[in-house]
Amino acid sequence: MALTKELVTHVARLAELALSEDELTAMQADLTAILQHVDQLQTLDLGSAAATTHLAVERMPLRAHEPRPGIEHTAARRAAPKALEEGFAVPAFVEDK
């Protein structure tokens, strides 16, 4: 199934995307290729395939908690882009004086 530029433009507007002419052409080709792949998948005979109820892992395996020493305060301050007195300077909250 080949998509028209008009349909791709309509979908782009629905998604609030502003596409240039080159982007529109590329998107048209990409979406057409995706739909052709889906068409191929629909031709598969899946009658003998077992149904899958879910793919989620019910519980992730946990690793044992083993406390380790953290980085020393002076080493952390040395690695920071900017530090003030005993802490870190965070530009959104600390004004330069």
Secondary structure as GFF3:
##gff-version 3
##sequence-region A 1 97
A	DSSP	alpha_helix	5	14	.	.	.	ID=ss1
A	DSSP	alpha_helix	21	42	.	.	.	ID=ss2
A	DSSP	alpha_helix	73	79	.	.	.	ID=ss3
A	DSSP	beta_strand	83	84	.	.	.	ID=ss4
A	DSSP	beta_strand	87	88	.	.	.	ID=ss5
###
